[in-house]
Amino acid sequence: MDHPDPSQGHGADAEAQADSLPAAGRESALDPARISLALQDLAWLQCRGQLLGRGGAAMSTILLGVDPVARLFFFEGCRTPAEQDFLLASGEVRFSARLRDVPIGFPILNPRTVRYRGGLACAAEFPTRLDFDERREQPRVQIAPEYNFSCTLPARDGRVQRLGIDNLSQTGVGLRSSAAQQDVLPTGTVVERCELHFGVHGMMEATLQATGHGIIRRHALVQHLVGCRFLALDPAQRTFLQRLVYRFETAGREM
């Protein structure tokens, strides 16, 4: 029996569950939702990793897909007798990779040979824990003006102010304007129900707090910048930002 690709069609559900990785500390994730998200991200981002067995034996692999309902994930392996012997007979195998530059690892539980997308592969049960290292920095990506990403901020008088998005990280956003905003958004101001519009990537509603003001020069234009941080993000929002920042971070390296 061929297994379908369960990673297709689960993106929206996955983003509504939980953040796949915390920001700091050498930790272990025990929450099933976070484990599911991390596995889905490994498959979605095509992160190549290593399977490590007893005695130092190792082989390269990649996660092919994840079935959150059955709590199974599928990965390259079991295609040859040697791979089957390594995975099914060694007794103790551990997966190791980097997810968004964060080292991550977990044991392979009860691997077995399956047919997946017309070929042989391995399936295993979700691990009960994930181990990962501290992420030492939160990358901040520059947003080109031609994307026309914007943020609408509601005012108490019922009006709505619209500012451009200049930069983005998992913890905050820089908003640009042709006029100074110190009087409108003094440092420390908290604004609820702000809408951040990211074009084809979607929209996110969040609570923002102004943290500082400055002047920037972009493409020979002088603009005013308002630095804001996100307050009380839920897991779905953190996952949305994580994936969006990664997408633009990767695009910037490829230019």
Stockholm file with secondary structure:
# STOCKHOLM 1.0

chainA/1-255         MDHPDPSQGHGADAEAQADSLPAAGRESALDPARISLALQDLAWLQCRGQLLGRGGAAMSTILLGVDPVARLFFFEGCRTPAEQDFLLASGEVRFSARLRDVPIGFPILNPRTVRYRGGLACAAEFPTRLDFDERREQPRVQIAPEYNFSCTLPARDGRVQRLGIDNLSQTGVGLRSSAAQQDVLPTGTVVERCELHFGVHGMMEATLQATGHGIIRRHALVQHLVGCRFLALDPAQRTFLQRLVYRFETAGREM
#=GR chainA/1-255 SS CEECCTTTTCHHHHHTTCCSSCSSSSEEECCHHHHHHHHHHHHHTTCEEEEECGGGCEEEEEEEEEETTTTEEEESCCSSHHHHHHHHHSSCCEEEEEETTEEEEEECEEEEEEEETTEEEEEEECCSCEEECCCCCCCCEECCGGGCCEEEEECTTSCEEEEEEEEECSSEEEEEESSCCTTTSCTTCEEEEEEEECGGGCEEEEEEEEEEEEEEEETTEEEEEEEEEEESCCHHHHHHHHHHHHHHHHHHHHC
#=GC SS_cons         CEECCTTTTCHHHHHTTCCSSCSSSSEEECCHHHHHHHHHHHHHTTCEEEEECGGGCEEEEEEEEEETTTTEEEESCCSSHHHHHHHHHSSCCEEEEEETTEEEEEECEEEEEEEETTEEEEEEECCSCEEECCCCCCCCEECCGGGCCEEEEECTTSCEEEEEEEEECSSEEEEEESSCCTTTSCTTCEEEEEEEECGGGCEEEEEEEEEEEEEEEETTEEEEEEEEEEESCCHHHHHHHHHHHHHHHHHHHHC
//
